[in-house]
């Protein structure tokens, strides 16, 4: 085994032992697994956790008259500011009778910088023949600096 291969293995083992993944707060798409924290900004030590899902979308193997909606809860823990922010984001939500509506995006302040966090997708889709557990869910969020 060459010396470069040994260095590569040491780095690979070191990175795989981390409890939270560090991606940096970059503009773009981030995938979050249910209840698995992900560091989204190492500078402010901001960690995002997808904490809840309420999925009433039409199952993919059924014909429905309404597509339904899916709502997720996202917890942002900004450790450098010792604050937490809870976001509720929804795809395909309709306004309630009082006119309120849960939106697919929310603006947040992280370390003095403003960002828009937008829910882009929630997988898997419901299916009447396959039971899904919450642990199976993955959300895709888009982060944009505003």
Buried (B, 14 or more C-beta within 10 A) or exposed (E): EEEEEEEEEEEEEEEEEEEBBEBEBEEEEBBBBBEBBBBBBEEBBBBBBBBBBEBEBBBEEEEEEEEBBBBBBBBBBBEEBEEEBEBBBBBBBEEEEEEEEBEBBBEBEBBEEEBBBBBBBBEEBBEEEEEBEEEEBBBBBBBEEE
